[in-house]
């Protein structure tokens, strides 16, 4: 996440984003606008002088953070304030992730977060943690696919949003201790450099934004990136003709977008052409590459803005209504909102507009008129819609999750770690006073229509795509009213569990829960290979299994849901140790590439590592790791000299400077099963 949003350069530059740079100035003036924002965020988080510095300077001999006792470094790599920072707006659809992180510790960098306070005297990190310049793509021009998509923005934004919810659970004092509440009269001064606000649970004067100096800075960076994406999609990157890019006349028009308005949608692919303009970052230009639409693109983007909307919703007492979030949206660093869907230039109203437009286009473009069901894909020829005729179970599951997420956030229910709590009834929301003018039901409200779509598709999953034996099918043909095929696939089953639990939590109907349990039981009986201790993509046993991040996510979240919604409740105690065992094995084998062949729960390194190249274990799906997951580049035992390492804690996942790859998931990993 940090690499994609702040370090790699694998997307379009924030320096040329519409809210950061509304007049689209170029050259040094564009860099200066972004520098001003970055410096302001750093000051509000108390990161200045520790991890961040004046632009075009390089830290030297500061006491904490990036200490740099040798005074080394190149000021030219620090145009913004954090050395090597490369903020993006829209990530590219794909890119080769090769990087070349330094393994040196010349800066004596000691990065800290709310997860790892790491006082400077404890241990030193590799230089790349405080100077991201070696985390840039090695040869950016040859490594990127110069295309952006709603889906790439959406699913990355959903990730940014979930972590920003985490970062905004607390403020922090001058020495990094958490603060959750201050006097209301002091709220406006939180984050002002040099402030003397004393938190009720703080230890020293001075209270700053976010959960730590680093995360308090990263949070507004992610907010800014996602807010600028919304401004782009709404006013520059949509289309009404399938050929040219344009936008709504204003934000009220986007909020009022309905069934009778001329169709305006977000095209599936937008080509990017970059021009060197004399700034520190290339200037992008956009053109429509494909006008087609995919349901996952829409759902991913809707979940992104649903998550960020919660941060701005003061009716959500534990999120947007908490002081820890209010200090971000009280006018500084981000505008306050009157909490009405009236088109103010705020993230609150832009997030509402994005959800409105996306849900209306989902209905107008992807719903098959005859069956009322959503289809996966839509081909556009001008404004002519040609719908596909299938809905895969995996897409159906994410559609249910996405629709539920929209309903939860609009009703002020979306909170961190609350996904597996039953929903309260959703009657009306801020978008309901704006009519949707649906021909089939002229008085139906926006919220009622989302609820109707949710129920229809939850019922499809229960009544047709699964049965009482736990069998799940891979998809539905809306034209024939039948399964698309008879394939027996793990992904269809894990997706079904996810979707069925969403149905249960949203409606309270225990039939969905009971069916989810039946499907899980069939997963265990049919797809789990007890000898190899691995879940197979098709009925076990098999000779090899490919895992993608998508397959891993569906399986891991299925096991998590079963644990939280079944095993952790009375009557489920018998499966609790089974789920714990399965999750532990899944994470260690598929993510880390550690096969505990002798069952001793200790890594026999490197013999039990499944992927060893030239003597170096290379992980599983997880390609590499960095400081916050245990790598520091060196091992320093008491009384012993510092020893450089490639896998310090010997978990089969190398450090990024040895792997020359980021701390990220690979496209896929394949496990070959040898039976003796």
VOPA-526282 format. One line per 2 residues: number of its first residue (from 1); for each residue x negated, y negated, z of C-alpha. Coordinates in steps of 0.25 Angstrom, whole numbers, plus 2048, in hexadecimal, padded with zeros to 3 digits. Each point is the difference from the previous one (the first is absolute). Example, Ala and Ser with C-alpha at 12.3 -4.5 7.8 and 13.67 -1.06 7.14 Angstrom:
BEGIN
1	7CF,812,81F | 7FA,7F2,7FE
//
This chain:
BEGIN
1	800,800,800 | 7F5,7F6,804
3	7F8,804,7F4 | 80C,7FE,7F6
5	805,7F3,806 | 7F3,7F9,804
7	7F3,807,7FB | 800,808,7F3
9	804,7F5,7F6 | 809,80B,7FA
11	80C,7F6,7FD | 803,7F2,7FC
13	7FA,7F5,808 | 807,7F9,80B
15	7F9,7F3,7FC | 809,7FF,7F4
17	80D,804,807 | 80C,7F7,7FF
19	802,7FC,80F | 7F1,7FE,802
21	7FE,7F9,7F3 | 80D,7FA,7FC
23	7FA,7F7,7F5 | 7F7,80B,7FB
25	7F4,7F8,801 | 7F3,807,7FC
27	7F1,801,803 | 7FB,7FB,80D
29	80D,7F9,803 | 807,80E,800
31	7F6,806,809 | 801,7F4,80A
33	80F,802,801 | 7FE,80F,804
35	7F4,7FC,809 | 809,7F6,808
37	80B,80B,803 | 7F5,80A,804
39	7F9,7F7,809 | 80E,7FC,806
41	803,80E,803 | 7F3,803,806
43	801,7F5,80A | 80E,804,804
45	7FB,80E,803 | 7F3,7FB,807
47	7F7,807,7F6 | 7F8,7F4,7FC
49	7F2,801,805 | 801,80E,802
51	804,807,7F3 | 803,7F4,7F8
53	7F8,7F3,7FD | 800,7F3,7F8
55	801,803,7F1 | 7F2,802,7F9
57	7F9,802,80D | 7FB,80E,805
59	801,803,80F | 7F3,800,808
61	7FE,803,80E | 80E,7FF,805
63	802,807,80D | 80B,80A,7FC
65	806,806,7F4 | 7F7,7FE,7F4
67	7F4,7FD,808 | 7F5,800,7F5
69	7F4,7FE,809 | 7F7,801,7F4
71	806,7F4,7FA | 801,808,7F3
73	80B,7FE,7F5 | 805,7F9,7F4
75	809,7F4,802 | 805,801,7F1
77	808,80D,804 | 808,7F8,80A
79	809,7F6,7F9 | 80C,802,809
81	7FB,802,80E | 7FF,80F,802
83	7F4,805,7F8 | 804,808,7F4
85	80F,7FE,802 | 808,803,7F3
87	80F,7FE,802 | 809,805,7F6
89	80F,7FD,7FC | 804,80C,7F7
91	7F8,80D,801 | 7FD,806,7F3
93	808,80C,7FC | 7F3,809,801
95	7F1,7FE,801 | 7F3,808,802
97	7FD,7FE,80F | 7F1,801,7FF
99	7F9,7F7,809 | 7F2,7FF,806
101	801,7FC,80E | 7F3,7FC,807
103	7FB,80A,80B | 7F8,7F5,807
105	802,7F9,80D | 7F8,7F4,7FE
107	80C,7F7,805 | 801,808,80D
109	80F,7FF,7FD | 80A,804,80B
111	80E,801,7FB | 80C,800,809
113	80E,802,7FF | 80C,803,80A
115	7FD,80F,7FD | 7F1,7FF,803
117	7FC,7F4,808 | 7F1,804,7FE
119	7F9,7F5,808 | 7F4,7FB,7F9
121	7F6,807,80A | 806,80E,7FE
123	7FD,804,7F2 | 7FD,7FA,7F3
125	807,802,7F3 | 7FB,801,7F2
127	7FF,7F2,7F9 | 80C,803,7F6
129	80A,7FE,80C | 7FC,7F1,801
131	7FC,7FE,7F2 | 809,806,7F6
133	7F8,7FC,7F4 | 7FA,80E,7FE
135	80F,806,801 | 803,7F9,7F2
137	802,809,7F4 | 7F2,803,7FB
139	804,7FC,7F1 | 80E,7FA,802
141	803,7FE,7F1 | 7FD,80E,7FC
143	807,806,80D | 80E,7F9,7FF
145	80D,803,7F8 | 804,7F2,7FE
147	80F,802,802 | 809,7FD,80C
149	80D,807,804 | 80B,7FE,809
151	7FD,80E,806 | 7F1,7FC,803
153	805,7F3,807 | 80B,807,807
155	7F9,80C,807 | 7F4,7F8,803
157	808,7F5,806 | 808,80A,808
159	7F3,805,806 | 7FC,7F1,803
161	80D,7FE,806 | 7FF,80C,80A
163	7F3,7FC,804 | 803,7F1,801
165	80C,804,80A | 7F5,807,808
167	7F7,7F4,800 | 80B,7F7,804
169	804,808,80D | 7F7,7F7,808
171	7F8,7F3,800 | 7F2,800,807
173	7F8,7F7,809 | 7F2,7FA,7FD
175	7F9,80D,805 | 809,809,7F8
177	80A,805,80B | 80E,802,7FC
179	80B,7F5,802 | 80E,803,7FE
181	807,7F4,806 | 7FD,7F1,802
183	808,7F4,805 | 80A,7FC,7F6
185	7FA,7F2,801 | 7F3,805,7FC
187	804,808,7F4 | 7FC,7F5,7F6
189	7F2,800,805 | 7FD,80F,7FF
191	7F6,801,7F5 | 7FB,7F2,800
193	7F1,800,801 | 7FB,7FD,80E
195	80E,801,806 | 801,803,80F
197	80D,808,800 | 800,80A,80B
199	808,80C,7FD | 809,806,80B
201	7F8,80D,7FE | 7F3,7FA,7FC
203	7F3,7FF,807 | 7FA,7F3,7FB
205	805,7F3,7FA | 801,800,7F1
207	80B,808,7F8 | 7FF,803,7F2
209	808,807,7F5 | 800,80F,7FE
211	7FB,80C,808 | 7F2,7FD,7FE
213	7F6,7F6,7F9 | 7FF,809,7F4
215	80E,804,7FF | 806,7F3,803
217	7F9,7FB,7F4 | 803,80C,7F7
219	80F,7FF,803 | 802,7F2,7FA
221	7F8,804,7F4 | 809,80C,7FE
223	80C,7F7,802 | 7FB,7F6,7F6
225	7FD,80A,7F6 | 80E,807,800
227	807,7F2,801 | 7F9,7FC,7F3
229	804,80D,7F9 | 80E,7FC,803
231	7FE,7F2,7FA | 7FA,806,7F4
233	80B,80B,7FE | 80B,7F7,802
235	7FB,7F4,7F8 | 7F6,805,7F6
237	800,80F,7FE | 80E,804,7FD
239	807,801,7F3 | 80E,7FE,7F9
241	7FC,805,7F2 | 7F6,80B,802
243	7F6,7F9,7F9 | 7FC,7F3,807
245	7FD,7FD,80F | 808,7F5,807
247	807,7FE,80D | 80C,7FB,808
249	803,7F1,7FF | 7FF,7FF,80F
251	801,809,80D | 80F,7FE,802
253	802,805,7F2 | 7F8,80D,804
255	808,801,80D | 80D,7FF,7F8
257	7FC,80A,7F5 | 80C,809,7FE
259	806,80A,7F6 | 806,7F5,7F7
261	7F3,7F8,7FE | 7F7,802,7F4
263	7F7,80D,803 | 7F3,7FC,806
265	7F6,80B,804 | 7F2,803,804
267	7F9,807,7F4 | 7F8,80D,803
269	7F3,7FB,7FB | 7FA,7F2,7FE
271	7F2,7FF,7F9 | 7F6,7F7,807
273	7F5,7F8,7F8 | 7F6,7F9,809
275	7F7,7F4,7FC | 7F4,7FB,807
277	804,7F1,804 | 7F4,7FC,809
279	806,804,80D | 7FB,80B,808
281	80C,809,7FB | 805,803,7F2
283	80D,7F9,7FB | 80B,80A,7FC
285	80A,7FE,7F5 | 80C,80A,7FF
287	808,806,7F4 | 80B,80A,800
289	7FA,80E,7FC | 80C,809,803
291	80E,7FC,803 | 805,80E,805
293	804,802,80E | 7FD,80B,80A
295	808,802,80D | 7F4,802,809
297	7FA,7F2,7FB | 80D,7FA,805
299	801,808,80D | 7F2,7FD,804
301	801,7F1,7FE | 80D,800,807
303	7F9,807,80C | 7F5,7F6,800
305	809,7F4,801 | 809,807,80A
307	7F4,802,809 | 7FB,7F2,7FF
309	80E,7FA,802 | 800,806,80E
311	7F5,7F7,804 | 808,7F4,7FC
313	80D,804,806 | 802,7F9,80D
315	80C,809,803 | 7F7,80C,801
317	7FC,7FE,80E | 7F4,809,800
319	7FA,7FC,7F3 | 803,7F2,7FA
321	807,7FB,80D | 7F4,803,808
323	7F6,7F5,804 | 7F5,808,7F9
325	806,7FF,7F3 | 807,7F2,802
327	7F2,7FA,801 | 7FD,803,7F2
329	80E,7FB,7FA | 802,7F3,808
331	7FA,7F7,7F6 | 7F1,804,801
333	7FB,808,7FA | 80D,803,7F9
335	80D,7F8,7FE | 80B,802,809
337	80E,804,7FB | 80E,7FD,804
339	804,80E,800 | 80A,7FE,7F4
341	7FF,806,7F2 | 800,7F2,7FA
343	7F3,7FF,7F8 | 7F6,7FA,809
345	7F2,801,7FB | 7FC,80B,80B
347	7FC,80E,800 | 80E,803,807
349	808,7FB,7F4 | 7F6,806,7F6
351	801,80D,806 | 80F,800,800
353	800,7FC,7F2 | 7F7,80B,7FC
355	809,80A,807 | 80C,7FA,7F9
357	7FA,800,7F2 | 7FA,80E,802
359	80D,807,805 | 809,7F9,7F6
361	7F7,805,7F5 | 7FF,80E,806
363	810,800,7FF | 801,7F9,7F2
365	7F4,808,7F9 | 7FF,80D,807
367	80E,804,804 | 806,80A,7F6
369	80E,7FA,7FD | 807,80E,7FF
371	7FA,806,80C | 7FD,7F4,809
373	7F2,806,802 | 7F3,7FA,7FF
375	7F6,805,7F5 | 7F1,800,801
377	7FC,7F8,7F3 | 806,7F6,7F7
379	7FB,7FC,7F2 | 802,7F2,7FC
381	801,7FB,7F1 | 802,7F2,802
383	80C,7FF,809 | 806,80E,7FC
385	7FF,80A,80B | 7FD,80E,7FD
387	801,808,80D | 7FA,80E,802
389	809,80B,806 | 7F8,805,80B
391	7FD,7FD,80F | 7F5,807,806
393	801,805,80F | 7F3,7F8,803
395	806,7F3,7FB | 80D,803,806
397	7F9,801,80E | 7F9,7F3,7FE
399	80C,7F9,7FB | 808,804,80D
401	7F4,7FC,808 | 7FF,7F3,7F9
403	80F,7FD,801 | 800,803,80E
405	7F4,7F7,802 | 808,7F4,7FA
407	80C,802,808 | 7F8,801,80D
409	7F8,7F4,7FD | 80C,7F7,7FC
411	807,805,80D | 7F4,7FC,809
413	7FD,80F,803 | 7F3,802,7F9
415	7F4,801,80B | 7F3,806,801
417	801,80F,803 | 80F,800,7FF
419	802,808,7F4 | 805,80C,807
421	80A,7F9,809 | 80F,801,7FC
423	805,7F4,7F9 | 80B,7F7,805
425	80C,7FD,7F7 | 7FD,7F6,7F5
427	80C,7F7,7FD | 7FC,7F3,7FA
429	7F2,7F9,7FD | 7FB,7F3,7FC
431	802,804,7F1 | 80F,803,801
433	805,7F2,7FF | 7FA,800,7F2
435	80A,808,7F8 | 7FA,80B,7F6
437	80C,7FF,7F7 | 800,80F,7FE
439	80A,804,7F5 | 804,80D,806
441	803,7FA,80D | 801,7F0,7FF
443	800,7FE,80F | 7F5,809,804
445	7F5,7FA,808 | 7F1,802,7FE
447	7FE,808,80D | 80D,809,7FD
449	7FA,803,7F2 | 7F3,804,806
451	807,809,80A | 808,806,7F5
453	7F4,804,7F8 | 7F9,805,80C
455	80C,809,803 | 802,805,7F2
457	7F1,805,7FF | 7FF,805,80E
459	80C,809,7FC | 7FA,804,7F3
461	7F4,805,808 | 808,808,80A
463	80B,805,7F6 | 7F8,803,7F4
465	7F1,7FF,801 | 7FF,809,80C
467	808,80C,806 | 803,806,80D
469	7F4,80A,7FE | 7F6,7F4,800
471	7FE,801,7F1 | 7FD,7F3,7F9
473	800,7FC,7F2 | 7F7,7F7,7F8
475	80A,7F7,7FA | 80E,7FD,7FB
477	805,7FE,7F2 | 80B,7F5,800
479	805,804,7F3 | 802,80F,801
481	802,7FF,80F | 7F6,80B,803
483	7F2,802,805 | 7F5,7FC,7F6
485	7FA,80E,802 | 7FE,80C,809
487	7F2,7FC,805 | 7FD,804,80E
489	7F6,7F4,805 | 7FB,7FB,80D
491	801,7F2,7FC | 80F,801,7FE
493	802,807,80D | 7F7,7F6,808
495	807,7F4,7F9 | 80E,806,803
497	7FC,801,80F | 7FC,7F1,7FF
499	80D,7FC,7F9 | 809,809,809
501	7FA,7FA,80D | 802,7F2,7FA
503	80F,804,7FE | 801,805,80E
505	7FA,7F3,806 | 808,7F7,7F8
507	80E,806,801 | 7FF,809,80D
509	805,80C,7F8 | 7FA,80C,806
511	802,808,7F3 | 7F4,7F9,7FB
513	7F7,803,80C | 805,80F,7FF
515	7FD,801,7F2 | 7F2,7F9,801
517	7FD,80B,80B | 804,80B,7F6
519	7F7,7FA,7F5 | 7F4,7FF,80A
521	802,80F,804 | 800,804,7F1
523	7F3,7F8,7FE | 7FA,808,80C
525	805,80D,7FA | 7FD,7FE,7F1
527	7F5,7F6,7FF | 7F7,802,80C
529	7F4,809,7FE | 7FD,805,80E
531	7F3,807,7FC | 7FA,7F3,7F9
533	808,7F7,80A | 804,7F7,7F4
535	80D,7FC,7FA | 801,803,7F1
537	806,7F8,7F5 | 808,80D,7FC
539	804,80C,807 | 7F4,806,808
541	7F7,807,7FE | 7F8,7F9,7F5
543	7F2,7FF,7FC | 7FE,7F0,800
545	808,7F4,805 | 7FF,7F2,7FB
547	803,7F5,80A | 803,7F2,7FC
549	802,7F4,809 | 80F,801,7FD
551	801,80F,803 | 7F8,7FE,80D
553	809,7F4,804 | 80D,808,7FE
555	7FB,80C,807 | 7F9,7F9,80C
557	80D,7F7,802 | 809,80C,7FF
559	7F8,807,80B | 800,7F2,808
561	80F,7FF,7FF | 803,80F,804
563	7F7,7FD,80C | 807,7F3,804
565	80E,804,7FD | 800,80E,803
567	7F4,805,808 | 800,7F5,80A
569	80F,802,803 | 806,80A,80A
571	801,80D,7F9 | 7F4,7FD,7F7
573	7F5,804,809 | 7FD,80D,7FA
575	7FB,7F9,7F3 | 7F8,7F5,806
577	7F3,807,801 | 802,806,7F2
579	802,7F2,7FA | 7F4,7FA,808
581	7F7,80B,7FA | 805,7FE,7F2
583	7FE,7F1,801 | 7F2,802,805
585	7FC,80A,7F6 | 806,7F8,7F5
587	7F9,7F3,803 | 7F3,807,803
589	800,809,7F3 | 806,7F7,7F6
591	7FC,7F2,805 | 7F2,804,806
593	7FD,80C,7F8 | 7FD,808,80C
595	804,80F,800 | 7FE,805,80E
597	7FE,80E,7FB | 7FC,806,80E
599	80C,7F9,807 | 7F6,7FA,80B
601	805,7F2,7FD | 7F2,7FB,7FF
603	7FA,7FC,7F2 | 7F5,809,7FC
605	7F9,7F5,7F8 | 7FF,801,7F4
607	803,80F,7FE | 80F,7FE,803
609	801,7F3,7F7 | 808,804,7F4
611	7F9,7F6,7F6 | 7F1,7FF,801
613	7F9,7F9,7F5 | 7F0,7FF,800
615	800,804,80F | 80A,7F5,804
617	80F,803,804 | 809,7F8,7F8
619	80D,801,808 | 80E,804,7FB
621	80A,7F6,7FB | 7F9,7F6,809
623	7F4,7FD,7F7 | 7F8,7F8,80B
625	801,7F9,80D | 7FB,7F3,807
627	7FE,7FA,80E | 80E,801,805
629	801,80F,7FE | 7F3,803,806
631	7F4,7FD,7F6 | 7F6,7F6,804
633	7F5,804,7F6 | 7F7,804,80C
635	800,808,80C | 7F9,7FA,80D
637	7FF,80A,80C | 7FB,7FB,80D
639	7F1,801,800 | 7FF,804,7F2
641	7FC,7F8,7F3 | 80C,7FB,7F7
643	802,80B,7F5 | 807,7FC,7F3
645	80B,80A,7FD | 80A,803,7F5
647	80B,806,808 | 7FD,7FC,80E
649	80B,808,807 | 7FF,80B,7F7
651	80F,802,7FC | 7FD,803,7F1
653	803,7F1,7FB | 7F4,7F8,7FD
655	7FD,7F1,802 | 804,7F7,7F5
657	7F1,7FC,7FD | 7FD,80F,7FE
659	80C,803,7F8 | 7FF,7F3,7F8
661	810,801,801 | 809,7F8,808
663	808,805,80D | 80C,804,7F7
665	807,80C,7FB | 7FC,807,7F3
667	809,802,7F4 | 801,80F,804
669	7F8,80C,806 | 801,80E,7FD
671	7FE,80C,80A | 7FC,80D,7FA
673	804,80C,809 | 7F7,80C,801
675	806,80C,806 | 7F7,80B,807
//
